[in-house]
Amino acid sequence: MTDRKLTDRDLLELISLQQKDEWEGDLQYTVENWPWRFDDLSLNLAAIEGRAKPLARAISYHKDEIDAWWDKHEDDADDLINEHRGRQEARIASEESE
């Protein structure tokens, strides 16, 4: 886990992961069955390896930032998360084609 400030993209990725976990009801399943990518190397490695515990710790550690984002984007959160997921899917597709 990182104790550094998250990039905006990593913050949105944690928010998206948290939201998907709430829908799925199982973080391990969510991590293993959806593609996640982070700029932070330790978070990215955990995501690629399908390790939920480090990502859960990151969500907990950055809870204040995550909550502040939700407070700020109460009205447009779903649109912002969907846009982020689209960019992440393109990023992953680009990585896979290299």
C-alpha positions as CSV (number, residue, x, y, z in Angstrom):
1,M,0.0,0.0,0.0
2,T,1.1,3.5,-0.5
3,D,1.2,6.3,2.0
4,R,1.9,8.8,-0.8
5,K,-0.8,11.1,-2.2
6,L,-2.8,9.4,-4.9
7,T,-2.9,10.5,-8.5
8,D,-6.3,11.6,-9.6
9,R,-6.5,8.5,-11.7
10,D,-5.6,6.3,-8.8
11,L,-8.2,8.0,-6.6
12,L,-10.8,7.4,-9.2
13,E,-9.7,3.8,-9.6
14,L,-10.1,3.2,-5.9
15,I,-13.5,4.9,-5.9
16,S,-14.5,2.7,-8.9
17,L,-13.2,-0.4,-7.1
18,Q,-15.1,0.5,-3.9
19,Q,-18.3,1.1,-5.9
20,K,-18.0,-2.2,-7.8
21,D,-17.3,-4.0,-4.5
22,E,-20.5,-2.6,-3.1
23,W,-22.4,-3.9,-6.1
24,E,-20.7,-7.3,-6.1
25,G,-20.5,-7.7,-2.3
26,D,-17.1,-9.4,-2.4
27,L,-13.9,-7.5,-2.8
28,Q,-11.8,-10.5,-3.7
29,Y,-14.2,-11.4,-6.4
30,T,-14.3,-7.8,-7.7
31,V,-10.5,-7.6,-7.8
32,E,-10.1,-11.0,-9.6
33,N,-12.9,-10.5,-12.1
34,W,-12.6,-6.9,-13.2
35,P,-9.4,-5.2,-14.7
36,W,-7.9,-2.6,-12.4
37,R,-4.8,-0.5,-13.1
38,F,-3.0,2.0,-10.9
39,D,-0.1,4.5,-11.4
40,D,1.2,3.5,-8.0
41,L,3.3,0.4,-8.6
42,S,2.4,-1.4,-5.4
43,L,-1.3,-0.9,-5.9
44,N,-0.9,-1.9,-9.6
45,L,0.9,-5.1,-8.7
46,A,-1.7,-6.0,-6.1
47,A,-4.4,-5.4,-8.8
48,I,-2.7,-7.4,-11.5
49,E,-2.0,-10.3,-9.0
50,G,-5.6,-10.2,-7.8
51,R,-4.7,-9.4,-4.2
52,A,-7.7,-7.7,-2.5
53,K,-6.2,-7.1,0.9
54,P,-3.7,-4.4,-0.1
55,L,-6.4,-2.7,-2.1
56,A,-8.8,-2.8,0.8
57,R,-6.1,-1.2,3.0
58,A,-5.6,1.5,0.4
59,I,-9.3,2.2,0.3
60,S,-9.3,2.4,4.1
61,Y,-6.1,4.5,4.3
62,H,-7.5,7.0,1.7
63,K,-11.0,7.1,3.1
64,D,-11.0,10.8,3.8
65,E,-10.0,11.6,0.2
66,I,-12.6,9.1,-1.2
67,D,-15.3,10.6,1.0
68,A,-14.4,14.1,0.0
69,W,-14.6,13.2,-3.6
70,W,-18.1,11.7,-3.1
71,D,-19.2,14.9,-1.3
72,K,-17.8,17.1,-4.1
73,H,-19.3,15.0,-6.9
74,E,-22.6,13.9,-5.4
75,D,-24.5,14.9,-8.5
76,D,-22.1,13.7,-11.3
77,A,-20.3,10.8,-9.6
78,D,-21.7,8.1,-11.8
79,D,-20.9,9.9,-15.0
80,L,-17.3,10.6,-13.8
81,I,-16.8,7.0,-12.7
82,N,-18.1,5.7,-16.1
83,E,-15.8,8.1,-18.0
84,H,-12.9,6.9,-15.9
85,R,-13.8,3.3,-16.5
86,G,-13.9,4.0,-20.2
87,R,-10.4,5.6,-20.1
88,Q,-9.1,2.7,-18.0
89,E,-10.5,0.1,-20.4
90,A,-8.7,1.9,-23.3
91,R,-5.5,2.0,-21.2
92,I,-5.7,-1.7,-20.5
93,A,-6.4,-2.5,-24.2
94,S,-3.4,-0.5,-25.2
95,E,-1.2,-2.3,-22.7
96,E,-2.3,-5.7,-24.0
97,S,-1.7,-4.7,-27.6
98,E,2.0,-3.8,-26.9
